[in-house]
Amino acid sequence: MKPSAQKIHLCTSENGVRLAYAVTGDGPPLVKAANYLTHLEHDWPVWKHWLESFSASHQLLRYDERGSGLSDWEVDKFSIDAWVEDLHAVTLAAGLDRFPVLGISQGASVAVAYAVKYPERVSRLVLYGGYARGFFHRDLTPDQRLEAETMVNAIRLGWGKENPAFRQLFSTLLMPDANAQQQHQLNELARLSARPETAARMEEAFYNINVESLAPMVTTPTLVLHARNDMCVPFEEGRRLAALIHGAEFVPVESNNHILLAEENAWTEISNRIQQFLGSAPKSSNTPEGWSELTERELGVLDGIAQGMSNRQIAAKLQISEKTVRNHITRVFCKLGVGRRAEAIILARNFGLGVTD
């Protein structure tokens, strides 16, 4: 897939900020909450494997953070409330009613806040490399506080310079195991994504995020993933976030990188786990006829069947009535052309559903 395959649109948030969003792929929707260092026209070299993987099984919607990329650069306000309303604006503009949300880094905090404010719109939450409390809300030593303030000032002073030395500091924290070309790509994305002063203000705003009081209010099924040796967001912050969300599944992966690289085993692992959690099956010539017609709810019911659940257990898990479950099962069997529960279980497990470990 190439950048030319995406369709870019513009919309306006509640407070008048113009936001650029792009849609790639086909299938059920998946919304990626905005995170730092994006530009819809220039982020492919860094994020290619992420974008291609999820666009292969979903209609992926992503957008540029206010103040960056193709969105408005002249912005007065950076806050969790503003970012939540930006996410809401692009999903409304795209005509989406209910969808899973992928939150990466500080995008995870925004996804949490969005799921609490608009629970009826979020079917599942996937949070990678995220945190509930920004840097300034952690138990910092004076040296750690100085380090954070120094990083903000380094961005402010050196972000836009041709010499990548200042940006290299940031890139090394995000992808310490990247090769020279990968580091260069991230450096360039940083330079192109936002003005130095804006990038510094955004970084400072991220440090002030705190959704610790909101996370326990999440009722959406949630998957939290975090690299053990993340140099940018400590592993403990990922564990803390998962512990705050009732019933969240936590998946640690072996990596030093905040932005996982395509060649890492960790990337393959989290990509597969996310696809399984979302109930997505990779496109294949063997995909059964009717699979693409299954709705998000029908996939949820089929996943329960594949786990060996009874109708009552599926109803409790999805918070619907047993009668509704039976109706969904009838439609699922009809679409997939199966007549018995055993046939549905075999088919579903062949395509990634029913995985519980």
C-alpha positions, 0 to 999 in steps of 0.5 A: 500500500502506498500513501496515494491509496489514502483519501484525505479529508478535512473537518472542523472541531468544536472549537474551530480547529481544522483537522485533517484525517485519512482513510485507508483499507476496507472492512470494519472501522478502526480509529487511531487516536492521534499521537505525536509525530504524525503528518498524513503525507510524510509518516509512511516511512516510519509507520508503514508497517502499522498502517499496512497491517491494520488497513489490510483488515479494517477501514483505518481512520487516522488524523493529524494532531491539532498543531501538526501535519495537515491540521491547523498549525495555529492553535491556542489550546492543547489539553485532554478535553481538546484532544477528545473533542478532536477525536470526536469531530473526525469520527463524526465527519467520517460517519462512524457510529461505533468502532474500536479505538487504537491509542498509541503513547499519549494517544492511549490517554486520549482514547481512555478519556474518549471511551469514558465520555462516549462509551456508546461509541467505542466497542473496544480499546487497544492501548500500546505504549501508553500511560494514565499519568504524564511525566509531571504527575509521576514521582519525580526526583529533581534531576528527572524534572530537570531532564523533562524540562530540558527535553522541552527546551531542546525541542523548542530550540532545535526542532526546526534546524537542518542539523538533526542533533536535537531531534536525534536525541528524541529519536534515540529515545523513541527507537534506540534499536533503529538503524541509521536510515530509520533514525533519519526517517523519524528525524525528518518526520519530526522536522516536518510535522510541527513548528519548534514552538508548537512541538515544545508546547505539545510535549509539555501538554503531554507531560501534564496529562492525567487520566488516573481518575478516568481509567477506572470508569472505562467499561469497554473491553480493553487490551493494553500492550507495552514494551518491557524496556521502552525508553520513552514511556516506562513499562511500569506506567503501562502496568499501572494503566492496565491495573486501573482499567477493570478487566483489561488484558495486559500484554508485555512484549520484549523490545527497547523501542517505543515505536516498534520496528517492522523487523522485530518479533515484538511487532509481529506479536502485538500485531497478531494480538491486536488482530485477535482482540479485534476479531479480525481475520487476515484477508485470504483466498480461503476466507469464507464467503460472508465473513466480510458481512459480519458486523462488529457485534456478530464477530463478538458473538462468534468469538464467544462461540469459539471460546466455548461459551454458552448463550447465557455467558455470551449475553453476560459478556456483551451485556445483551439479552440471550434472545439477542444472542440467539438472533445474532447466531442465526444471522452469523450461521446464515452468513457463513453457511454453517448449520451447527455450532461445532462448524462455526467453532472450527471456522472461527478458530481458523481465523483468529477468534476464540483465543483466550491465553 
